[in-house]
């Protein structure tokens, strides 16, 4: 077993050797605690037959822990300055492929096909760059990748919203957009002290496991997300009020909205935050014939 990259001493050595300076704009907060890394990886339940997709390897702190557990690791890094560093730090591992790319622009499905042939169990495991957490998750979910799920670190406030249940303050359209595809739970809350440099916000690791069957079947998924976004636009307002304001031609068509709410069995005086994902699904389908502009 090689010496961990993620000890504070070794990390400092590596950064000095390469004259590396952190770019805040790229969300560069590196992990410097091997215990946290082991803990993150354990939540992914990898085996020697698994594949791991990582976003943003940094200097390879998490990558090497993944390489020790999985058959193959593919890691996407946007910052070119890190490529020679990674070549050096990850040289003991022959099962890691670094792809120099913005994850948001990468054809991840194609990379999986090329780099992970025959691997059936694939997890995304990452300490995400916080400035693009939600776009990265939504992209990887919308790409319909052949993966089991995600174990990812992010800002705690976003983790709370993603995993929130109906009736709570954190519950909103992000909870619905994510929980439509996966079951979501917080795996652990992480102190600021395990990062270099320390971020200004608290962090948490969440685990997302893809549903075998979606919690609700709908005519048009994007329309479901539009309806849920409209319903949460002003949290203090009723669902009727928010839909009137948020749907195209909603203002002129109060009667049609009331009819759809009745069909879906939802009181017009309720607030969006009380509706389950199943209720949003039903409501979206009842509104669809009158308000979906893409039909
Ligand atoms: N995995 C390392 C660790 O835990 O120490 C670094 C994590 S750091 C929070 C985020 C990493 O993502 C950085 O290496 C950063 O350069 C990279 N990154 C930022 N935006 C990216 C993007 N759009 N695509 C790929 N990598 C990105």
Boltz pocket constraint, residues with backbone or C-beta under 6 A from the ligand:
constraints:
  - pocket:
      binder: B
      contacts: [[A, 26], [A, 27], [A, 28], [A, 29], [A, 30], [A, 31], [A, 32], [A, 55], [A, 56], [A, 57], [A, 58], [A, 59], [A, 60], [A, 61], [A, 62], [A, 63], [A, 76], [A, 77], [A, 78], [A, 79], [A, 101], [A, 102], [A, 103], [A, 104], [A, 126], [A, 127], [A, 128], [A, 129], [A, 130], [A, 132]]
      max_distance: 6.0
